[in-house]
């Protein structure tokens, strides 16, 4: 007997970075198959177009794309909020294709008259605004660091019987400017949300899952961040009027009875993206 899927009123995921070595696509697919959302927000950096290469797009990454499209095919309303790594899609802003809506930001109407303002967040990143080449170089360095991190974890767990390490997290926590940027990012997002009378402001971009109340002189707002599927393996869930951060646990690995190699629905990445772009262009004409 199959396990019942959890009902989720609103699912928000961001910063999956499909097409990069750091993406935990298998874990994400396991999570997606365990839930039944009523509304989905893909809050930017879903496919990493900055680093995208047709020579590296594993079957597990393609299966995530296919699963999301299956949801859309079943009529599950989906907002694709563009981010900086998939900014190419911003020229399709306003496009509707079935239950898929491509937007740069979206306001969700929640029970009780509450409103959630959802956007990726790169608009507040000074590096993105003035030194995009530096941001892209940093993205490559970040991906390299993730690979080094996996290598280090192999020795930490298998050889020294220690737990996993997160080099990028340690670097972020030890560098004051990085901590200051996160704090400023959260405060700026909250300030604008408060001035516009929203109840929630929901971001991605900084790979830092969070739910907290932020206050200024004008009032307060609940700030949320969905994190990522590179380091934190996290998402935001809205269920029965409450927000929570989902985090993939190590114990979930034991439950992943997914055979990615032997499943029949093998996809051709070239055909997949060529068809997507063709559909987008046709809809714009």
C-alpha positions in Angstrom: 0.0 0.0 0.0 1.4 3.4 -1.0 2.0 6.1 1.6 -0.5 8.9 1.4 0.9 12.2 0.2 0.9 15.2 2.5 -1.5 17.9 1.5 0.2 21.3 1.2 -1.8 24.5 0.5 1.1 26.5 -0.9 4.6 25.2 -1.8 7.4 27.6 -2.3 10.8 26.4 -3.5 13.7 28.3 -4.9 17.4 28.1 -5.9 17.3 24.5 -7.1 20.1 25.3 -9.6 19.3 22.4 -12.0 22.1 21.8 -14.3 24.9 22.3 -11.7 26.9 19.8 -9.8 25.7 21.1 -6.5 22.0 20.5 -7.1 20.5 17.7 -5.0 17.9 16.7 -7.6 17.3 13.1 -6.2 16.5 14.4 -2.8 14.2 17.1 -4.2 12.3 14.6 -6.4 11.8 12.4 -3.4 10.3 15.3 -1.5 8.1 16.4 -4.4 6.7 12.9 -4.7 5.8 12.9 -1.0 3.4 15.9 -1.2 0.3 17.1 -3.0 0.4 20.9 -3.3 -2.6 23.0 -4.3 -0.5 26.0 -5.5 3.2 26.1 -6.3 5.6 29.0 -6.5 9.0 28.4 -8.1 10.8 31.4 -6.7 13.8 31.8 -9.0 17.0 30.1 -9.9 15.3 26.8 -10.8 17.3 26.1 -13.9 20.8 27.6 -13.6 21.0 29.2 -17.1 24.2 31.0 -16.1 26.1 27.7 -15.9 23.8 25.6 -18.1 25.5 23.1 -20.4 23.7 20.5 -22.5 26.7 18.2 -21.7 25.7 18.1 -18.0 22.0 17.7 -17.2 21.6 14.3 -15.5 18.5 12.2 -15.7 17.6 13.1 -12.1 17.6 16.8 -13.0 15.3 16.1 -16.0 13.0 14.1 -13.8 12.5 17.1 -11.5 11.5 19.2 -14.5 9.2 16.5 -15.7 7.5 16.1 -12.3 6.9 19.9 -12.1 5.4 19.8 -15.6 3.2 16.8 -14.6 1.8 18.9 -11.7 1.0 21.7 -14.2 -0.6 19.2 -16.5 -2.9 18.2 -13.6 -4.0 21.8 -13.3 -1.9 22.8 -10.3 -1.5 26.5 -10.6 2.2 27.3 -10.8 4.0 30.6 -10.7 7.5 30.7 -12.0 9.1 33.8 -10.4 12.3 34.6 -12.4 15.6 34.9 -10.6 19.1 36.1 -11.6 20.4 32.6 -12.7 17.3 32.2 -14.9 16.9 35.9 -15.8 16.6 34.9 -19.5 13.0 34.1 -18.7 12.2 37.6 -17.7 11.5 38.6 -21.3 8.6 36.1 -21.0 7.1 37.9 -18.0 3.3 37.8 -18.1 3.2 34.6 -20.2 0.6 32.1 -19.3 0.7 28.6 -20.6 -1.9 26.3 -19.1 -1.5 26.5 -15.4 2.0 28.0 -15.7 2.4 31.7 -15.1 5.8 33.4 -15.6 6.2 36.5 -13.4 8.8 38.7 -11.8 6.9 38.9 -8.6 3.5 37.7 -7.3 1.1 38.6 -4.4 -0.7 35.6 -3.0 -4.0 35.9 -1.3 -4.1 33.7 1.7 -6.9 32.8 4.2 -8.0 35.5 6.6 -7.3 38.3 4.1 -3.6 37.9 4.5 -1.3 38.8 1.6 2.2 37.4 0.8 4.5 39.3 -1.5 6.8 36.8 -3.3 9.9 37.7 -5.3 13.4 36.2 -5.8 15.4 39.0 -4.2 18.3 39.6 -6.5 17.0 43.2 -7.1 18.5 44.0 -3.6 21.9 42.5 -4.5 24.4 45.3 -5.2 26.7 42.9 -7.0 23.9 41.9 -9.4 23.1 45.6 -10.1 26.6 46.8 -10.8 29.0 43.9 -11.3 27.1 41.0 -12.9 30.3 39.5 -14.2 31.6 39.3 -10.6 28.4 37.6 -9.6 28.7 35.1 -12.4 32.3 34.4 -11.4 31.2 33.9 -7.8 28.6 31.4 -8.9 31.2 29.3 -10.6 33.4 29.5 -7.5 30.4 28.5 -5.3 29.7 25.5 -7.5 33.4 24.5 -7.2 33.3 24.9 -3.4 30.2 22.6 -3.3 32.2 19.9 -5.2 35.1 20.3 -2.8 32.7 20.1 0.1 31.3 16.7 -1.2 34.8 15.3 -1.5 35.6 16.5 2.1 32.4 15.0 3.4 33.3 11.6 1.9 36.5 11.5 4.0 34.8 13.0 7.0 32.1 10.4 7.1 33.7 7.3 5.6 37.3 7.7 6.9 37.1 9.7 10.1 33.5 8.7 11.1 32.6 12.4 11.6 29.5 14.2 10.5 29.0 16.2 7.3 30.7 19.6 6.9 29.4 22.7 5.1 32.4 24.8 4.0 30.3 27.4 2.3 28.1 27.9 5.5 31.2 28.2 7.6 32.7 30.8 5.3 29.4 32.8 5.2 29.2 32.7 9.0 32.8 33.7 9.6 32.8 36.6 7.1 31.2 39.7 8.7 30.4 41.3 5.3 28.4 38.2 4.3 26.5 38.1 7.5 25.9 41.9 7.2 24.6 41.4 3.6 22.1 38.7 4.8 20.8 41.0 7.6 20.5 44.0 5.2 18.8 41.9 2.6 16.2 40.7 5.1 15.6 44.2 6.6 15.3 45.8 3.2 12.8 43.2 2.0 10.8 43.6 5.2 10.8 47.4 5.1 9.3 47.5 1.6 6.8 44.8 2.5 5.7 46.8 5.6 5.4 50.0 3.6 3.1 48.2 1.1 0.9 46.7 3.9 1.8 43.1 3.2 1.5 40.4 5.9 4.4 38.3 4.6 7.4 38.9 2.4 8.9 35.8 0.8 12.3 35.6 -0.9 15.0 33.2 -2.1 18.4 34.2 -3.6 20.6 34.1 -0.4 20.3 30.4 0.3 19.3 31.0 3.9 16.0 29.4 5.0 14.2 31.6 7.6 10.9 32.5 9.1 11.0 35.5 11.5 9.1 38.7 12.4 10.9 41.9 11.4 9.9 45.3 12.9 10.6 48.9 12.0 9.0 52.2 12.9 6.1 51.6 10.6 5.1 48.2 11.8 6.1 44.6 11.5 6.0 41.8 8.9 6.8 38.1 8.7 9.9 37.5 6.6 10.3 34.1 5.0 13.0 32.6 2.8 12.7 29.2 1.1 16.5 28.4 1.2 17.8 26.2 -1.6 18.5 22.7 -2.9 22.3 23.0 -2.9 23.2 23.2 0.8 20.1 23.4 2.9 17.6 21.2 0.9 14.7 23.3 2.2 11.3 24.6 1.1 8.4 26.7 2.5 5.1 25.1 3.1 1.8 26.8 4.0 -0.6 24.4 5.6 -3.8 25.1 7.6 -2.9 28.8 7.9 0.6 28.4 9.1 4.0 28.6 7.4 6.9 26.2 8.1 10.3 25.4 6.7 10.7 21.9 5.3 14.2 20.5 5.6 15.3 17.2 4.0 16.7 15.0 6.7 19.5 12.5 6.6 17.0 9.8 7.6 15.0 10.5 4.5 17.9 9.0 2.4 17.0 5.6 3.8 13.4 6.0 2.5 14.4 7.0 -1.1 13.2 3.9 -2.9 13.6 5.7 -6.2 15.4 3.9 -9.1 16.5 6.8 -11.3 18.5 4.6 -13.6 15.8 2.1 -14.5 12.7 4.3 -14.9 11.3 4.3 -18.4 10.7 8.1 -18.8 14.1 9.0 -20.0 14.2 12.5 -21.4 16.3 14.2 -24.0 17.6 17.5 -22.6 18.1 19.1 -26.0 14.6 18.3 -27.2 13.1 19.4 -23.8 14.6 22.9 -23.8 14.3 23.4 -27.6 10.5 22.6 -27.3 10.1 24.9 -24.2 11.7 27.9 -26.0 9.7 27.2 -29.1 6.4 27.2 -27.1 7.4 30.4 -25.3 8.2 32.2 -28.6 4.9 31.0 -30.2 3.0 32.3 -27.2 4.6 35.7 -27.5 3.8 36.2 -31.1 
